[in-house]
């Protein structure tokens, strides 16, 4: 019974799950300590791309792309309005301006007014869509989870956690192609991991088109979609075992076989 209340992280130590979950509400702990000692869907995506990509991002970090900036800001505008309102927004035409760079030096993460307006435009479309609003009504938002999946520790933060489903909010530039791009962006990995971590088999998406502002809502994703994610996680963990379970990763001789 004691072991069910504890989890062994990648540092080889056991931790109380309840205490971890409480600390994971803090982004600094979640993206700091837990990023180092537990896997996530993002880590798995890096391992699927290349062990060198995983190693470099884990060691040196990765600059946030514009798509990630936009997605995060839209998430907060819809799900964590107090976080959205606490951001620093600079009225400039470009992030290359002196004013923006000075604000970044002073405050760290800052956004332009255009980024703010774009996020608010998408949030407004969401708020006006009653089926989408009903999906998140009365649910927990940005709720942390931690569990062993395929024998390894994984962390997560569910955008929306209901009693009988887990839901993730996505933005896209082509909502009609989302069913295809969901595999390319490895959203199947996230769906599989979240159903395991939260022990809820029903995983859903709410998708907002950044151009048209159309809203897409999925029912529970298919068993095939979940199985695809399961297979990808197994493959990625095998890549990790091959290259990173020793003291120093051996990546100099890693290569990708090309057949023409």
N, C-alpha and C positions, 0 to 999 in steps of 0.2 A: 504493500500500500504506500510506503514511504517513497519508493521509486516512482510511482505514478505522479507524485507531487513534485518530483525533481526531474531535471533534464541535463544530460551531459552535452556540453557545448564543444566546439572544436579545439578548445584549449585543454581538453581532457578533464575538466573539473565539473562537478555537479552543482546545479543552481536550483533554488526554489522557484517553481514556475509562477506562483502568485506574485512573488517579489519582482521577478523579471517583467511580468506583464504590467505591473504598476510603473516600473521605471521606463518601460517602452512607450509610455504615453508621452515622454519627453523626446523630442526629435533628436536632440544631441546624443542621448543614450542609444536611441534606436539606430541612427545612422552612423554612430561611432562605435561603441562597444559591440553592439549586436551585429553590425556589418562585418566586424572582424572575426567574430566567433560563431556565427550562424549563417547558413545559406539563405538566399531569397530567390524569388523568381528572376530578379535582375542578375544575380550572380550566375544562375543557370544559363541565361541568355548569353552571357559573356563566355562561358565555357563552351557553349555550342558554337560560338563564332570561332574561337581559337584559345588554346591555353595561354598563349602569349598575350592576347587581349585581356584575359582575366587577370594575369599576373601584373600587367602594366597598370590597369585600372585600380587594382587593389593596392598597389604600391604607390602610385603617383596620383591617383584620382583621375577624374575625367571632366573636361569642361562641359557645362550644361548646354545642350543644343537649343536652338530657338523653339523647336517643337516641344521639348521638355519644359522650357520656361513657360510657354503658352499653356501647355497641359496642366502644369502645376497651378498656375494662376487661376485658370478656369475651375479647377477642383476646389480651390479655396473660396472662390467667389460663390460657389454653389453649396459646398458642404461645410466650410469653416469661415463664415463671413467675417468673424472677428480677426482671424489671421489675415484675410485679404485686406481689411481696412488698416491693419497695422503695418503694411508694407510701405516702403518709401517710393513714391512715384515722381519722376522728373519730367518736366515739360520741355522736351528737346525733340528735334527731328531725327536725330541719329545717336546711337550709343557710342559713336566715335567722337562726339563733341567733348570739349574740355569740361563743360559743366557736368556732363554725365560721369566722366572719368573721376572728377573730383568728388562727386557724390558717392561713387562706388568706393573710393578710398576712405571716405568718412563713415559710411554706413554698412559697407559690405555688399550684400545683395540689394540691388535697386532695379526699378523697372521704369520704362517710359510711360507717358500718358497714353500713347497708342496701344501699348500692351494692356494697360488698364481698361481702356475703352473696348478693346476686342474681347477681353474676358467678360466684361459686364454685358456686352451684346449677346454672348452665348449664354450667360447665366440668365438673362432676361427671357430668352427663348425657352430655356428649361423651366423657369418659374411659371411660364404661361401654358405649359403643357401638363394638363391634369394627370394623364396616365403616368408620366415621369415623376411628378410630384408624389403620387400615391405610392410609387415604388420605394421612396425614401422616408415616407411619413412614419414617425414613431420608431425609426430604426436607429441603431448605434452608428455613429460616423467615425471614420478613421480609427477603428477599433483594433488593437494589437492582438496578435496570436503567436504562439510558439509551440512547436511539436516536433517529434521525430517523424520523418518521412523517408522511407526506404533506408532506415537505420541511421539517418543523419539529421542534425538539428536544423530546423528552418524557422525563419521569422516571417511575419506578414503584418500588414495593416490593411484591413478591409475598408474600402470606401464606405460601403453600406452593409451592415450586418443585421438581418432580420432573424426572426425565430426559425424560419424554415428555408431561407435562402441567403446566399452571399452575392452581392452585386458590385460590379466595378464600373466606374464612369470613364469613358474614353472620348477623345476628340479625334476627328479624322478629316482629311481633305477630300475623301471620296466615300460617302456612306454606302453607296450602291456596291462598292467593291470591298466592303468591310469583311464579308464572309470569307473572302479569299485572303485579304491582308492579315486577318486575325491569326492565320497559321504562319505567315511570313514574319510577323512581329512576335511570334511565340506567345500569344495570349492563351494558347492551349496549355502552356506550362503553368501560367498563373492560375487558370481555372482548376487544373488538377491539384496544385499545391494548396489552394485555398479550401477546396472541398475536404482535403485531408487534415489540414491544420485546424479548421473550425468544425470538423466532423459533421458537415452539412453537404449532402450530395447535390443540392440544387444551386448551380452557379449561373448568374445572368449578367448581361451587359446593358448599359444605357450608353448610347453613342450619339454624339452631337457633331454634325457636319459644320466645319469652320466657315464654309462658304455660304451655303444655303440656309444654315441654322436648322435644318431638318433634324428631327429626333428619331433615333432607332432604338427599339426595345426588344431584347431577346427573351424568350422563355428559357427554361433550363437548357443549357447547352447539351449536345448529344453525348452519348456514351463514347462514340468514336472520337469526338473532340477531346474528352477527358483522357481516353486511352492514348491519343497522340501526345498529350502532355506528359503522361506517365512514362512513355517510351523515351521522350526527350530527356526527362530528368534522369532516368537510368543511364542513358548514354553519357550525359554531362558528368554525373557522379563517377562514372568509369574513367573519364578523361581526368578528373580531379585525382582519383586514386593513382593513376599512372604517373602523374607529373608533380603532385604536391603533397603526397603523404610522407615524403622523406624530409629531412631537415632543410635541404636546399633544393629547390626545383631545378631539374635538368631540362633546359629548353633549347640549348644551343643547337642540338641535332634534330629538333622538331622540324618537320617539313610536311607539306601537303602534296600528295601524289596527284599529278596531272596527266590525264590520258587524252590524247588527241587522235 
